[in-house]
Amino acid sequence: MRIIGGICKGRRLAPLKGRRTRPTQDKVREAIFNILEGSGPYRRIIDLFAGSGAMGLEALSRWGGQATFVESSREALICLGENIRRLEMQDNARVIQRDLARGITFLKKRGGSYDLVFLDPPYGQGWAEGIIPPLLDSGLVEENGTLVLEHEANEPLPRQSGGWAVTDQRRYGQTRVSFYQMRKG
């Protein structure tokens, strides 16, 4: 696994050991960022279910700014910390150890909002239906922002929530990537 673009292009990331976490493949990550380029730059990023941090770190490499990484797995947190150090992004990254099954209200209490949200929950557990509406309705995602959900291709998900809607979807094997944005007009 490596950073694909930006100031850290080509630098390798530490792999996440074990099978509990499924990292985004380089080709899928590259496709996601090719799509995002047209609406970027993004400067306030949050990577939920961060794992190795590859998505948020790729965004930092490309656009700079600040990124918050939320992860509950101890093994993933160790790997994430190593990757932040490898890319020398300690000043741009904040790591929160938190199980998102406990909800997202803690993010609102910390203040701020994000213009880019990465959401890559475990497959087959109904996360999309449970977390998308409260996340989009919470004000945590800025009106001009984008939420990128990586999910199992056949997993049900809300097509809209409030003023937000799926504006693009791409399929890569058993993985589908859905992009949520505020509907215009």
Buried (B, 14 or more C-beta within 10 A) or exposed (E): BEBBBBBBEEBEBBEBEEEEBBBBBBEBBBBBBEBBEEBBEBBBBBBBBBBBBBBBBBBBBBBBBBBBBBBBBEBBBEBBBBBBEBBEBEEBBEBBEBEBEEEBEEBEEEEEBBBBBBBBBEBEEEBBEBBBBEBBEEEBBBEEBBBBBBBBEEBEBBEEBEEBBBBEBEEBEEBBBBBBBBEEE
